[in-house]
């Protein structure tokens, strides 16, 4: 298929690539436990996660995967790079604090790999049976020829948009207010993305595990128009 810079917008569509669902990543449990009921609380939580949350590590791995894809394409150290690819993928997935979060990553990665395959970019390399969201996202961006900075920015944007979408169904902040929050997040997303670009994995600090810990007490609810039950989600996944 022909390449277009507009392909990057497929990755931040509210309907793709995870079938119209967005994961709240424990936000509903976190907001309930902390008794947070206003828009500023949601905004502050997302900003905190962007600055010191685990999402930063996921974003940094995008760059490593992207560079490995480039080296493999150039036939450089094929065996070593393929092993490194699988090792990093397994490592980032195992770094998740809960089974629910790992299962969420696996499901999202599968959906995105299926989508890129339909677009003519099947993942041809050996991979773990259960892949990470970062690997799938990086592969899609590599295939769509999206720049590395845009890849990271879109990743953060999509994540924050999913959190706001979940928050809309948890507390009555209103869609207009959510859009205003998303606008206010743009500058922070841009700044954090550039910071990530300039850091090595060992230099990525994260200390805020609020949402990750909350998710251990709450299945990563996914929303379309209404929150659906865990049983319904599992039935849906079995059909995929």
N, C-alpha and C positions, 0 to 999 in steps of 0.2 A: 504494500500500500504506500501511497505517497505520504511524505512526512509533512507535518504542519506544526507551527509553534502553538497553535490552538489546541493541540492534543493534550497539553498540560492541564487544560480546564476539565478534561474528563476525570482527572484524579481528584478534583475538589468538588465534583458534582455531588449534590445531596442524594442522588440516586445511584451513583456508581462510586467505587466498584464493588461495594458490599451489599448490593441488592436492595438499596433503599433503607437499610437499617443503619443506625449509628449507635456506637457503644458509649454508654455513660461512664464506664470505668469506675464504678463505685460512687459516682457523684451524688446520687440520690441518698445513699446511706450516709455519706459524709455530711451533706447539708442537713439531713435529719438529726444526726447525732450532735452536730454543732449548733442546731437550732438556727440555721442561717436562712433568712427568708427574703432578702432584698438583693437587688441587682448588683450593688457594690460588693457584696460578699462573693458572688459568682465571679465577678471581674477580678477581684483580688486573688481568688483561688487560682484562676487560670494564669494570671500573671506570675504568681508564685511558682506554679508548675513549670512555666516557660523558663524562668530564671534559674531554678534549682531542682527541678523535678526530673524524674527518670526519662521523660520524653527527650531530654537533651542527649542522652546516651544513644537512644534509638536513632536520632537525627545524625549523630556523628558517624554511626555505622553505615549510613547511606553512602557517605563519601568513600569509605573503605571498599564497600562492595562495588561501587561505580569504578574505582581505580582498578580493581581486580578484573572487572569485565573488560576494561580497556587493554590490560596486559594480556589477558587470554586471547582477545581478538588479534593482538599483535604477535601471538604465538610465543610469548615470553614466559618461561618457567611454568609450563602448563601444569605439570603434576603438582608442584608446590602451590601454585595459585588456586588450583581446584581444591586442594586440601585446606588451604587457608580459608577459602570461601565457605566450606562446610563447617569448619571449626568456629569461625566467627558467627555464623548463623546459629549454630547450636548454643554457643555461649550467650548471645543476646537473648535467645528464647529462655534459657535456663535462669537468666538474671531476673525474670519476672517473679514477683513476690507471692503469687498465688496461682493455683491450678486454673482458676477462672480466667485470669489474665493471659495465661499461656494458651488456653483453648481459644480465647478471643483472637489472639495473634494468628494462630494456625488457621482459623476459619477465614479471617480477612485476607491472609496471604493466599489461600487456596482460591478465593474468589477473584483476586487480582491476577493471579497466574492464569486462571481460566479466561479472564477478560483479555489479557495481552495475547493469549493464544488465538482467540477469535480474531484479533486484529492482525494476525500473521506473525506474531513474535513469540513462538513457543520457547519455553525455557529448555535448552538443550543439554545443560550440564547436569552431572550427577548432583543430587541434593538430598538432604535429609527428608525422611518421610513426612516430618512435621517441620515446616519452614516458618521463618519469622516474617512479620509484616514489613520490617525494614528491608529484607532481601527482595521481597516482591515489589516494593515501591521503587527501590533502586533499579531493579531490572526493567520495570516499566519506563522509568525516566531515561535510562540508557537507550532503550529501544526507540523511544520517541524523540531522542536527541535533545532532551531538555538539559539546559546548563546545570551545573552542580549547585550553584547558588539558588536558582529557581526551584530545583528539586527540594532543597532544604526548606525554603520559604513556603512552598506549597504543602510540604509535609506538616509544618507547624500550623499553617492556616487551616488545613483540613481537620487536624486534631482539635484546634480551638473551636472551629465551627461545630464539630460534633458535640463538644462539651456544652456549647450554648444551646444547641438543639435539644439536648437532654434536659438542660436546666429549664427550658421553656415549659416542659411537661412536669416539672417538679415544683417550681415556685412561680407565681403569677407575675413575671417581670414584663411580659408583653413582647411581641415580635419586634416592635419599633425600638424598644430599649435594647434588645439583643443585637440589633443591627448597629446601634450606636456603640455598644461594647466592642463588637467586632471591628468597627472603624478605629476605635481607640487602641486596639491591640495591634494594628498594622505596623506602627512604628516600632513597637516592642519586638514583634516577629522579625522585622527587618534587622534590628540590632542584634538579636540573639542569633539569627541565622549567620550573620557575618562573624560573630564571635566563634560559632561552631566551626566555620570554615578555617579559622586560624589556629585551631587547637588539635592536639593529638588526643587519642582515646584516653591516655593516662592523665591528661590534663583536664578532663571533663569532670567537674565536681557536681554531685547531686546529693541533696540531703533532705529533700521534702518528699516523703513517701505517704502523704496524706491520702491521696486517692487510691494508691496501691494497697494501703492497709485497709481502707474502707471497703475495698472490693473483696477482701477475704470474708467479709460478713454479708456481702450482697452479690449475687450473680450479676455479671456485667450486662445489665438490662439493655436491650436494643429497642429502639423506638421507630415506628413509622408514623402513623397518626395517633396510635395509642400504645401504651406499654403492653407488651405481650408477656405471657407467663413463661416460666422456664421450660415447662413441658412442651409448650407450643414451639419454643425456639429449638428445642432438641429435635422435635418432629420435623421442623423445617430443615435443619441441618442434615438430617438423614436422607432427605429428598434430593439434596444437592449432589 
